[in-house]
Amino acid sequence: MQATVPVGLDRKETEVYQRLDPDRLPKHIAIIMDGNGRWARRRHLPRIAGHRAGVASVRSTVETASRIGIPALTLYAFSEENWKKRPKTEVHFLMGLLCRYLKAELPTLNKNNIRLEYIGRQHELPANVQQKMQWAQEETARNTGMRLTLALNYSARSELVDAFRSMVNAAANNGGLQHLHIDEDAVAQHLYTRHLPDPDLVVRTSGEMRLSNFLLWQLAYAEIYVTPTLWPDFRGVHLLEGIAEYQKRERRYGGLADDISAPHNSNHPKLSRS
């Protein structure tokens, strides 16, 4: 018996969705959105045109993920390296684009029952951007559907540094460093993503074969799907194609083929649809 197609999928999305097993969808998908600059360059346009075009890709991807019941989606929107190494004019444009996105997309997020969250060193962003981010988060805080996380001014290595600092500070405030206890669960509880399960699937656009300092701890057992599609051309149907490829994989978590139990990770809660 064929699974019921979720409302809102277009024809191409429906065709791919009908090949999926709805009981084996990823609980958490992470996406490295890459290729805006190349997309613009191929069209003899400035880089900012690629960033602007990428907003439509975010909208399509987020809505499709929500419609099919993905509990969590994390988008690598702006790395710490972007903040430090890109021209100031481009960074300024990206900050403005983020604020416009949050304002324009809030009704769609609420309509789709999507809760918005962030990871990264938000305190280093401009004050007006932080205010807009906080406003959008508060406006979606009561939603009970998919958790959309934007990685902004994010670096996986910085996240680990912050986690270790947090562990040391917690011990120092709880009787001294002799109470410091470090294991995998303790580290996980101090990561930015402590409220999320580790991603099952990471998608990278533009064909590049690297993680670019993104969720290095959390992606230890994630399936990697790389598509040559540049981010501004990426749509919901491409996400579904990535999920179809994911469902062909045999996930062993370092064990044998007949041992499919996931590694112990009690500090990462399971997400359910409310």
KOLLO-683709 format. One line per 5 residues: number of its first residue (from 1); their letters; for each residue y, x, z of C-alpha. Coordinates in nm, 4 decimals. Layout:
<nodes>
NUM = A = Y,X,Z; ...
</nodes>
This chain:
<nodes>
1 = MQATV = 0.0000,0.0000,0.0000; 0.3326,0.1449,-0.1067; 0.5949,0.1991,0.1638; 0.9017,-0.0204,0.1626; 1.1954,0.1519,-0.0070
6 = PVGLD = 1.4970,0.1796,0.2238; 1.8032,-0.0213,0.1281; 2.0737,0.1719,-0.0550; 1.8669,0.4244,-0.2512; 1.9494,0.4477,-0.6215
11 = RKETE = 1.6872,0.4484,-0.8986; 1.6254,0.8245,-0.9019; 1.6120,0.8410,-0.5231; 1.3681,0.5495,-0.5178; 1.1369,0.7237,-0.7649
16 = VYQRL = 1.1157,1.0328,-0.5452; 1.0960,0.8387,-0.2186; 0.7938,0.6462,-0.3432; 0.6050,0.9769,-0.3616; 0.6765,1.0536,0.0044
21 = DPDRL = 0.4759,0.9770,0.3153; 0.7300,0.8047,0.5432; 0.5211,0.8981,0.8466; 0.5616,1.2701,0.7751; 0.9366,1.2985,0.7275
26 = PKHIA = 1.1072,1.5958,0.8928; 1.2596,1.5189,1.2312; 1.5416,1.7680,1.1713; 1.6706,1.9094,0.8421; 1.9179,2.1985,0.8239
31 = IIMDG = 2.1101,2.2737,0.5047; 2.2867,2.5926,0.3985; 2.5484,2.4561,0.1597; 2.6107,2.7360,-0.0898; 2.7546,2.7692,-0.4394
36 = NGRWA = 3.1005,2.6121,-0.4240; 3.2674,2.9248,-0.5555; 3.0237,2.9736,-0.8425; 3.0501,2.6060,-0.9344; 3.4270,2.6424,-0.9649
41 = RRRHL = 3.4110,2.9767,-1.1453; 3.1784,2.8390,-1.4133; 3.4390,2.5724,-1.4809; 3.7281,2.8204,-1.4743; 3.8684,2.6457,-1.1670
46 = PRIAG = 3.9995,2.7885,-0.8381; 3.7517,2.8202,-0.5513; 3.9136,2.5342,-0.3638; 3.8059,2.3001,-0.6445; 3.4459,2.3813,-0.5565
51 = HRAGV = 3.5065,2.3088,-0.1898; 3.6710,1.9795,-0.2783; 3.3809,1.8815,-0.5047; 3.1362,1.9652,-0.2288; 3.2643,1.6770,-0.0161
56 = ASVRS = 3.0921,1.4262,-0.2464; 2.7678,1.6185,-0.1993; 2.8023,1.5926,0.1788; 2.8579,1.2176,0.1538; 2.5569,1.1585,-0.0721
61 = TVETA = 2.3250,1.3823,0.1295; 2.4262,1.2400,0.4674; 2.3914,0.8796,0.3539; 2.0506,0.9362,0.1948; 1.9183,1.1198,0.5002
66 = SRIGI = 2.0378,0.8376,0.7229; 1.8941,0.5648,0.4997; 1.5432,0.7103,0.4987; 1.5426,0.7600,0.8760; 1.5883,1.1349,0.9274
71 = PALTL = 1.6743,1.1653,1.2999; 1.8844,1.4838,1.2733; 2.0730,1.6654,0.9956; 2.2643,1.9901,1.0458; 2.5025,2.1225,0.7800
76 = YAFSE = 2.6226,2.4838,0.7696; 2.9817,2.3992,0.6860; 3.1834,2.7045,0.7919; 3.0470,3.0339,0.9206; 3.2154,3.2735,1.1608
81 = ENWKK = 3.2115,3.5269,0.8778; 3.4015,3.2797,0.6562; 3.6667,3.2569,0.9249; 3.7108,3.6328,0.9466; 3.6577,3.7479,0.5875
86 = RPKTE = 3.7910,3.4770,0.3540; 4.1557,3.4777,0.2370; 4.3858,3.2955,0.4784; 4.4897,3.0509,0.2065; 4.1268,2.9485,0.1517
91 = VHFLM = 4.0611,2.9155,0.5257; 4.3732,2.7026,0.5639; 4.2557,2.4793,0.2804; 3.9088,2.4447,0.4354; 4.0566,2.3438,0.7702
96 = GLLCR = 4.2681,2.0803,0.5993; 3.9700,1.9624,0.3979; 3.7680,1.9239,0.7171; 4.0389,1.7104,0.8772; 4.0653,1.4911,0.5675
101 = YLKAE = 3.6864,1.4569,0.5529; 3.6648,1.3453,0.9148; 3.9351,1.0837,0.8653; 3.8017,0.9544,0.5338; 3.4326,0.9498,0.6256
106 = LPTLN = 3.4550,0.8010,0.9738; 3.4107,0.4404,0.8517; 3.1024,0.5458,0.6534; 2.9565,0.7295,0.9527; 3.0030,0.4251,1.1731
111 = KNNIR = 2.8697,0.1899,0.9051; 2.5527,0.3996,0.8881; 2.5269,0.4305,1.2687; 2.5608,0.8114,1.2472; 2.6610,1.0169,1.5501
116 = LEYIG = 2.8747,1.3232,1.4730; 2.8424,1.6493,1.6661; 2.9317,2.0173,1.6206; 2.7963,2.3631,1.6931; 2.9852,2.6919,1.6801
121 = RQHEL = 3.2816,2.8493,1.8539; 3.5077,2.5480,1.8196; 3.7635,2.6879,2.0646; 3.8654,2.9484,1.8052; 3.9672,2.6864,1.5481
126 = PANVQ = 4.3286,2.5660,1.5160; 4.4327,2.3203,1.7890; 4.5049,2.0369,1.5450; 4.1611,2.0783,1.3886; 3.9954,2.0716,1.7300
131 = QKMQW = 4.1813,1.7502,1.8110; 4.0663,1.5832,1.4893; 3.7082,1.6965,1.5533; 3.7131,1.5588,1.9067; 3.8582,1.2291,1.7836
136 = AQEET = 3.5849,1.1846,1.5225; 3.3121,1.2765,1.7698; 3.4382,1.0269,2.0243; 3.4653,0.7545,1.7602; 3.0951,0.7954,1.6715
141 = ARNTG = 2.9629,0.8717,2.0208; 2.8136,0.5235,2.0695; 2.6153,0.5323,1.7452; 2.2402,0.5500,1.7907; 2.1154,0.6549,1.4456
146 = MRLTL = 2.1032,0.9960,1.2815; 2.2701,1.2874,1.4569; 2.4866,1.4710,1.2039; 2.5783,1.8185,1.3262; 2.8410,2.0294,1.1510
151 = ALNYS = 2.8116,2.4043,1.2084; 3.1747,2.5192,1.2189; 3.2861,2.8753,1.2919; 2.9158,2.9272,1.3530; 2.7120,3.2479,1.3748
156 = ARSEL = 2.3516,3.2603,1.4948; 2.4038,3.6022,1.6501; 2.7137,3.4791,1.8320; 2.5131,3.1778,1.9503; 2.2525,3.4082,2.1035
161 = VDAFR = 2.5225,3.6202,2.2668; 2.6798,3.3052,2.4113; 2.3383,3.1851,2.5313; 2.2669,3.5110,2.7158; 2.6145,3.5083,2.8691
166 = SMVNA = 2.5584,3.1506,2.9823; 2.2261,3.2435,3.1415; 2.3812,3.5351,3.3295; 2.6754,3.3242,3.4481; 2.4437,3.0460,3.5631
171 = AANNG = 2.2378,3.2939,3.7645; 2.5478,3.4589,3.9111; 2.6708,3.1182,4.0292; 2.3305,3.0328,4.1753; 2.2673,3.3119,4.4215
176 = GLQHL = 2.2944,3.6243,4.2080; 2.1339,3.7970,3.9124; 1.8052,3.8367,4.1011; 1.7596,3.4658,4.0198; 1.7923,3.5300,3.6459
181 = HIDED = 1.4782,3.4106,3.4707; 1.4385,3.4649,3.0976; 1.1744,3.3111,2.8758; 1.1791,3.1164,2.5484; 1.2405,2.7813,2.7147
186 = AVAQH = 1.5274,2.9224,2.9199; 1.6941,3.0668,2.6099; 1.6492,2.7381,2.4217; 1.8213,2.5499,2.7044; 2.1345,2.7620,2.6588
191 = LYTRH = 2.1632,2.7414,2.2793; 2.4228,2.5224,2.1078; 2.1320,2.3100,1.9796; 1.9631,2.2485,2.3157; 1.9907,1.8704,2.2578
196 = LPDPD = 1.8060,1.8916,1.9230; 1.4515,1.9725,1.8146; 1.4120,2.2840,1.6031; 1.4494,2.2105,1.2299; 1.1298,2.1358,1.0404
201 = LVVRT = 1.2932,2.2076,0.7049; 1.5823,2.4288,0.5971; 1.7306,2.3745,0.2518; 1.9387,2.6386,0.0747; 2.1295,2.5590,-0.2409
206 = SGEMR = 2.2395,2.7960,-0.5231; 1.9120,2.9886,-0.5352; 2.0008,3.2553,-0.2788; 1.7053,3.3803,-0.0721; 1.8573,3.4434,0.2691
211 = LSNFL = 1.9412,3.2592,0.5920; 2.2971,3.3955,0.6202; 2.3008,3.4147,1.0006; 2.2153,3.0452,1.0387; 2.0008,2.9118,1.3267
216 = LWQLA = 1.7962,3.2326,1.3406; 1.6198,3.1359,1.6655; 1.5647,2.7710,1.5729; 1.4279,2.8340,1.2226; 1.1362,3.0477,1.3423
221 = YAEIY = 0.8767,2.7983,1.2125; 1.0849,2.5954,0.9665; 0.9714,2.5429,0.6099; 1.2208,2.6959,0.3640; 1.3152,2.5159,0.0442
226 = VTPTL = 1.5483,2.6915,-0.2002; 1.6960,2.5079,-0.4976; 1.9022,2.6637,-0.7792; 2.1321,2.3598,-0.7676; 2.4843,2.4564,-0.6612
231 = WPDFR = 2.6120,2.2607,-0.3632; 2.8747,2.0520,-0.5510; 2.5929,1.9245,-0.7774; 2.3557,1.8501,-0.4879; 2.2889,1.4824,-0.4143
236 = GVHLL = 2.0565,1.2676,-0.2110; 1.7858,1.2857,-0.4761; 1.7765,1.6655,-0.4389; 1.7276,1.6248,-0.0647; 1.4337,1.3933,-0.1299
241 = EGIAE = 1.2869,1.6491,-0.3706; 1.3093,1.9086,-0.0948; 1.1288,1.6733,0.1431; 0.8595,1.6130,-0.1210; 0.8030,1.9892,-0.1429
246 = YQKRE = 0.7994,2.0098,0.2381; 0.5226,1.7506,0.2530; 0.3053,1.9640,0.0250; 0.3114,2.2502,0.2735; 0.0465,2.3134,0.5404
251 = RRYGG = 0.2263,2.3941,0.8642; 0.0189,2.6299,1.0792; 0.2748,2.7641,1.3306; 0.0909,3.0972,1.3240; -0.2503,2.9377,1.3821
256 = LADDI = -0.5461,2.8544,1.1607; -0.5555,2.5822,0.8975; -0.7330,2.3359,1.1287; -0.4920,2.4003,1.4169; -0.1755,2.2055,1.3356
261 = SAPHN = -0.0349,2.1742,1.6867; 0.3269,2.2858,1.7134; 0.4224,2.5720,1.9473; 0.5192,2.4681,2.2989; 0.8893,2.3873,2.3085
266 = SNHPK = 0.9400,2.1449,2.5949; 1.3141,2.2042,2.6148; 1.3790,2.0573,2.2728; 1.3655,1.6772,2.3008; 1.2007,1.4551,2.0471
271 = LSRS = 1.4427,1.2369,1.8558; 1.3606,0.8737,1.7939; 1.5301,0.6008,1.6015; 1.6888,0.3519,1.8395
</nodes>
